[in-house]
């Protein structure tokens, strides 16, 4: 018998489909001495009872590409390993039973076209030809993805395991992990019930047990087990072997063929959590008791869709718990709390579809030391401190589960578990009519209802109920003055003798400027892609103040801390809760500020790109002359406890100038007109500053070293293959949301990364990358005729290389 290993290059915990896929792909990357530990037997967790549907389309291009890769892998895996996988490309059908759902499906079809995925719109009759057993009385349309399919989860996992073993991976079953060792902030090894293994990489693919495994290392993994049921029938006449999978979201149900019968399951709006106090010992190859009473609501919907079920024999009602997350996306990547600790978990009942691509991406992340592509929608660093609260995670996860098949309305906000974090101005703004949204637990005003209107979003694919209210806030910022509560900004201090040296290495722009200056900068990965987009204010020779977006607090803090060069004296501290932020913006902003402070706020004394400490309402305020809306203005950073007094003083002083409260949806409209980029949409790890039109914010000409410089130098020597540009549409009825296909002379060349409406220019605005392998020059951009595909319809569009509003920054620097 082979002895138990005492050392490994990587230890993978969990022998489900994700763990086996990660092992398989690490081996393909040439990793040796990889050990996979399974507490019982391979697939004994939730993999063995998974339904096995494989759909590919997601709202992110890269996550869609991961799922496309899963299909490509499953196509070849059986031939490669000699083990059957049960995989078949029988296509996937999705129904629409309301006009709103049909609009959603049309937008999904356009997204599919943008991402290079084949998707066809069908009439109800055409859909029935593909799925003859269903009643189509209420169907108004459908979509078909011919490359979707289904697999046998246990078989495909065993096939991946065989492929991993043949490349040298050691798989040890009946081996539970009891401890994870940490040394100086990094993984050092694991203790199991068979012995200890020294390793610098641990990969937590433990499925429903991932939270408990994470706790062994002090890592937060926010997921919750939820009961998920599906029914398996006896053979039914007319169920063909190649019957496509069927999703009927309006009825909350799905179907797939199995041995001549049907599997039918769904997503109830009132899900039942499981194992709130921890998963019972010995729960492997186990199911929960069938709950026919709870399943009845789905059964009624299924009988209406497939009348043949009334006379079909029922083999089994499977009740198998699965791990779900608070936002419905899975969890991937290196934990921000612990170096060398990676996670692949929380797959929300689409682990089989995700496993091939997720395993490859996780293996490449481990191998390369950073994500191989922009994986922000599933990145573990999207979570924050509130996700350590199991009760909050439970509440929000149940809401997300209940919305699994709900309409994906634009701008929709979750309602559960709120409020958690509030600005000191929360009650004032609420009284003023604020309609709040939530970001990483923070309550933030999206817009303000005035004139007796109710501060509530009414979902729509057309112009929303808040359209005019946001327009009024937009115009206040453009024509008078507006006040935005941006207290939720993430704020860090970098302190120490070597703070300048550390930040100069991490930042693409030059931060070696004197105290009192403010620098807008990106932080890049080795590929030159944009990992962070933020502002840096120098407070002193050994101190910097860093401000970034609310949702990026964990990500950006982890990125900066991880990239401070060894042996430098530089300490990063999160001070977000210490400061409130009020952004005073508009052509009358200087008049208002001058009314509440004795400081000289003239352009000569207080130029753009600088900061000063000023006194307002008895409080020392750090005033940053910067803007994200394209107008004269200041971000006012002040002690949290003084927020009310400073807000009241500004509103009182601003009354003669027509000051207005304004929210984040107005910010979005204003920044679109000005061409300001949004990280996570227009810019990210897959886009360089040169491609994004931000080359002016990079210190290439100064010949100073920084992370990502070599990649930019190489890119600058060749024509760019993609460039971010703006588009407008003249038709006022066209609503741009992002992911619409960009067509140049009738050919797809990219998709919109963001979209919205500009109230000053009076048009729909979108931004997106135009791609061309031979180079995207000004001449190439200007010589094309452009259209946007919106919900499968082509709409004429005008390309813009410069900002639509104030391209020369005259108003910002006034």
Steps between C-alpha positions, in 0.01 A plus 500: 500500500630845409600704803309812596662810347665742739558779248315631195516793265122540536231332708145504367225440757186345352442226247196636323495616141667837583787344693561237234488760223751719684732202550464402134590848381788551743647177365456621143696813597789276603448502876635191671459393862135603503290321761119493505339407833141378523342444842295208364485390135518703180164667419355413844403862578253682274653395167342156489142628526537809277250529215777543242364772271771689312405850389758755390359851479574740785499878521882510505702429186775320688268284711319406179838406351573278801173316445571472127831339590314250722307389193820472295664295776203268539495449123845339511534365852350154445729430206799629697450295814299202377233555767141579401377844607136490400559827315280595208453824309126485469448876518315718746157655458376798705137610497335842535139524615466877540598797284752605768663157502517508121683833521739344750562205268559732206756691704658169601519404133684824425736430792563154357580649161736748668687218670518275192237252620243360259144576613185498288163659567204272430126529470290293741428250223869466412577441868235228515657326200816465708306398813176333384373402846440852622186708491574840342169673571665775703838510323575822310851412384811298573874487453718202407871453568610202291832448683348465848458151636501266797735257670513229763670684788656197669630355174652824379669547839653152489623572149668822618651309793643238267650771281655659809637170630654412165693829517633425846241643741469299822134455605444380856147406607369452855736777616353792689681828562501607865731803500671747267839640598593864446841665520552874456174554319533207260390139485761261641327162503199289598430243767281204406377194686778310319788739559641842417592641159727802460388724214488866400176466301165376631197496268164487675258321267299349785157594370248532782785447747704788352392745769616263775829433323551874455441553872794270573719762332317813616355554150141616445309305235142626487272220391194319629365153431148505362265211431465445126253245369438338165278218386603203284230325295466161342530491118242716321382447143641768273808586708779472247861434595606835349224706663651840590516620854210735571490800732164661568591792727151649514385173657828468699575152363745307283499163323753260354475155343619197699473139380190578298335687785526851638679671782304805620611746765488868572562794728226579749453861617491366858812279525584292805852532645686199633773441756484848649698374796749299296488193278440177696787257537486212255291682238636344181316345207200619701171668421241679707145378546280580202269795563204453267302778667772754420551357151129521417529864384751393233308184416190704421701713258658194340164329445371809322807504274526122438155334532658156447634520854150433631525136399875453532648271761721669756829331584623740764484849645863592567561750780870577487636808675736722303715801585368839396653848539355843589517628142444181300855491359761243594816575699844479346850616580761565765358600836581860596567392860762233427765461232504164322143412604278466193125438477272343242157460657137618520387403153127568542383181326699566182822335610492242222470773237774706666743229605713471188562871462510580870754225564719626218477863614578407860799290392632784284451745788702272729767451235532864395454670837216718373169442319556393137218733393243735647299277734350777712140365502623185680811636676505423873622857556156635410392421857562700816475500877122457511536163325650360817151517652339160439151633570537778246638255243207267564243775451652641182575156353138392535394815315751429223382137472138613478593735214693234305238497223352842572518777241846655488378858504748779428623681811320258732599512867483222758273575795596253772746563781473879476607739630841390629741791454361851481645845464445741789273683255274200439198636688539850354518364146213262560287792615603684183355220286805283438444167329793293623701231333749271666868439424715271717253556783498881471171682451552760227246742349432399140254783437266738680123502471357851518156654455332229702622207291576169667873419527468155348638341184242357261688253278488541124695434183384839374542841658474439877279690742804687636612626158375858540613529862855399408486747211422781743797402720723479193400850393557636849861383481546637148324833547513582874642289779429153638604319817574128493548285811789270409591394851510138384827558309776263613784699656849380592811650654843385385754592766870445549849606407474319164141595417610696193717218367225242553226705339725613216551132410131410521358810324517559126491878545764710677424529872843638594350846523510734800246499783181682401475336159241253383561241227252294301663167422453139404675201653592234247564128488794340322302501174446875526133449585330738741457346845409820687377845396526758778630829631808549718551812713839561654460609861866504603839358402400171664121501457249458217119502501345263245134515390328234291150376417268354764477155346874466452602544865611141558645453151707817492625468858611142429668599172697787652607302806606199293713713267694707754856381432659291773707673767349844437369695797143565376181414689151507348209589732128502414348824635173489305274530803693794644400743227179618343517640146287775350559581133407858414475529122382755247583845358388665829697259721770761568239755608352254748836388636619858538187574705586242766879534533756775538742318272584643160333259257577696184649311210835670552518410869335157474564350153364175364694191609588632845362468851490728800369489853220754547272577794124454455249514786773467758651195331832444328408373154736345247381658174607320182466696175394211278188394313327193353210699352688742276433824688681736733492340841654358814483175689479596867641232732419563863470319832189283500357664811501843331309397189165640615635842588698537177209374287260746662744787450545418131129462434423829675778683312394341174135598518550833315679309224233232454692216665346154466558159652609255232565127485707235332284467189561865421873437551477220243329724245745784559810280474375341176473841335850589620652171389626399844572129527342261749708211637319168471331620182706717263837415651641202685775238503448418131541861386814710503507878546611535138196308374271690737620843389674560833856508374528859622479370858802269460862601572651324198693806387656551844687172477402409854448130578152378594305177499375431146738740327662238277163389365403859414834571331452192283141593422591859411739374233217344298157608377234455768261215423215650698407849619230637726274749327162660555175460310174691490162410356249759386182296552366607843319170547820295492624408848868407522599283795834346397591181311329622181693384193711757312487458122737672259390484139266220599764287674517447878811662648420506872232584753406782733663484840258754645195691388258765616350837416659844485251768597719790382568354155149351489607160371565144598872447565709186499869411525669195360817362348525486124720203406703440185792258482694717256477808719242756609629834371315831495454451127351154554260633761393803296449314174237255622122511505375397843193333639410352835300182537246565774268211592577344157413822311765703320506870584714767325770639731761774489855432619682755717872499578483803731274564801154620407508772764774757568778308321757771586424490876420871504221463753690264729800731523307827517 
